[in-house]
Amino acid sequence: MPAPSTVTKNRAKNTAAAAAGSLVAGIAYASLIERNAFVMRELTMPVLAPGSSPLRVLHLSDLHMRPGQRRKQAWLRELAGWAPDLVINTGDNLAHQKSVPAVVQALGDLLSVPGLFVFGSNDYFAPRPKNPANYIFNPSKRITGAPLPWQDLRAAFTERGWLDMTHTRREIEVKGQLIAAAGVDDPHLKRDRYETIAGPASPAANLTLGLTHSPEPRVLDRFAADGYQLVMAGHTHGGQLCVPFYGALVTNCDIDRSRVKGPSRWGAHTQLHVSAGIGTSPYAPVRFCCRPEATMLTLVAAPTGGGHTGARAGMSQPAVSAR
């Protein structure tokens, strides 16, 4: 068989060089540009009881804050200008032992808005380096680092009036609307104990709301069975690395790829919203076709009752007025 011609060899070299150049350019874009291209998503969801007035809910998740991330902190400080009625934080705020002041200062005036939160794995434990192959072949493998000062973050949030929803049920009033909320600890670390909040959601509320960091189906099923109209989660980073016309490669949990970010329906009557998050692990500081985001959800009345029985009728516990 004749040896390959010089032209063939050069063509192969050029193809390899082009592929390598494209890879380098893609990594540079994902690490330097897109992961800092913060965006606010706006979405309307018809989940409130009939006759309810709209509520503007800001969903934040997965800040993965480090003290020196000035651009991210500046962007977060501007979010108060969107004038939300309620802030929901679904965890993974920290990525460094000294990040608590940076998180609190970045959230700024949002801490004066009524807020609910649950924590994620990277509030409790610092991230650690992982084998990159695990991203594709073993994405749910858990490697935790040193403990993080989550107690300090919790104290800072609660001192400003935000409510910790970890294994807690509460009824709060926001803008004249009654919200019956419940939350669990992080299912990714298997810290969820749904039995501590189990039971039907209040039919008297304008909104029944479930909170979890990781949108694990076993938890979503329980919220849906108890009649929650909306469940909010984070953790997935929207897949973080996505392929055009295909989407996320992985979800980092047991949820399917079609629900890796944004709104979807879970069961007959429950709506799910998964945030693509704002940050990344310091050991995987890239995003591709998946910009870092916060979401402004405008919640409006559903076209049908959806299990609600009207505002406040038969309320079994007093409401907690949120500021």
Secondary structure, DSSP 8 states (H G I E B T S, - for coil): -----HHHHHHHHHHHHHHHHHHHHHHHIIIIIGGG--EEEEEEEEEE-TT---EEEEEE----B-TT-HHHHHHHHGGGGG--SEEEE-S--BSSTT-HHHHHHHHGGGGGS-EEE---HHHHB------TTHHHH-TT-----SB--HHHHHHHHHHTT-EE-BTEEEEEEETTEEEEEEE---GGGT---GGGT-S---TT-SEEEEE-SS--HHHHHHHHHTT-SEEEE--SGGGSBEETTTEES--SSSS-GGGSSEEEEETTTEEEEE---S---TTS---BS---EEEEEEEEE-SS-TT---SSTT--S--EE--
